[in-house]
Amino acid sequence: MSSITDTAPVPATRTAGGAPRARQRERGGLVLTVLAWLVGVVFVLPVLWMLLTSLHSEPDAATNPPSLAAPLTLQGYRDFFGSSTGASPWPPLANSLSASLVSTALVLLLAIPAAYALSIRPVRKWTDVLFFFLSTKMLPVVAGLLPIYLFAQRASLLDNIWLLIIFYTSMNLPIAVWMMRSFLAEVPVEMLEAAAMDGAGLPRTLRAVVAPVVMPGIAATSLICFIFSWNELLFARVLTGTVAQTAPVYLTGFVTSQGLFLAKVCAAAVVVSLPVLVAGFAAQDRLVQGLSLGAVK
């Protein structure tokens, strides 16, 4: 005879093993929280180490292993703002700020209408257009260095801040179009139809209807383009000299063959990183909203 075993249904508040589901969720959340903190510490630790090294003297910064208990000093920052390299840091900082801000504004002026045409009012073969934008980022940056240099030389644009602005605009435009398209795809069609019934043209629709909805996406795109422009080094190193020198290029001037430059380099890196850190901290809410705007359908 076959025995019949009665199997009671598993309560919704417990797992198949009998453990409370709420407690299991709490453990899973705790593990994810600890993991997130570990990842955050891994990313923040180099920045904190750079800050600590910038507050040490050159002999203490050059010790191996480094000493955490070494006395703190502001000599590295005095050397940076005291123009120990023979040039003032303010013109390179101003060049980086102007090139980054102007190029970011130009990118937004060009990317938003293009993304509008590729998402809300899609053109024919819009996927091919997006692939073309993406394909421009597949070429290694150094491969285009010589042609751009020869063009700038023939056009008398070497050591000119406007050349960097044009280059940064073209460099960030494909990324901005891709990002803004995903953000604009979330705009309700009903809002656009209502604006069209009210007689609003394209400029007014973009300004009064689309822009407020995708403002987090615009903030995220602006911040990313600003960071890419501010941190660019290779082309700024080759295409500029003294007049249009940017902050990253000026920072490399502290690396000398004489040695004992680590503290000054770290101090310069902290100062050069401050605008990006301040902008990211001020726009962190918008950045998170923008990056998650097109993630969930």
C-alpha angles and dihedrals in degrees: 000000000000116000119232117220119197112222115200117215116259111250115245089236093058137057125237088267092054098253117136111260093218091057091048091051090049091053091048091050091049092052092050091047092052091046091050091051091050092051090047092051091050090055097041098043096077090051092050090047090052090050092049092047091051088059094055130085118254096256091049092046091051096053118113114242092027118239117237092191095057115128116267124239139170094219093114091057091045089054091049097049091034089063096238088173091062097256133082116252094218099079093052090047090049091048092052092047095049094044092048096046097044094044091048091052091049091048091054093047090054101034100051096058091042092050089046090056092048098047116020098027100022117201123217115288091006091164089062089051091053091048090051090053090049094046090062088068093053095075113091110251094232091055091068095043098092097046091048091048092050091048092050091048093051091045093047091238099127113127089015122133092213090063089058091047091053092045095047090048092053091043095054100034097086092050092047093050092051093048096044092048091059090048096047091049087069094060109111112247090219091067091053092047090050091050091049091051089052089055098251115159127217097271092049092044091053093046102040104027112022101035097058091049096049097035092117089053091048090051092050092048092047093051094049093048090047092051093048091049094045094049098044110121114157100065093036089054093051102035100043135059123174106320099053097026112146130216097259090052091048089050092058089059090075091065104090136166091241093078130221095086102119097100093048092048091050091048091050091047091052092051093045091048095050098084092052093045093048092047092048093048093047093048099036094114092049090044093055092045092048097048091049096042097091097029099088123047 
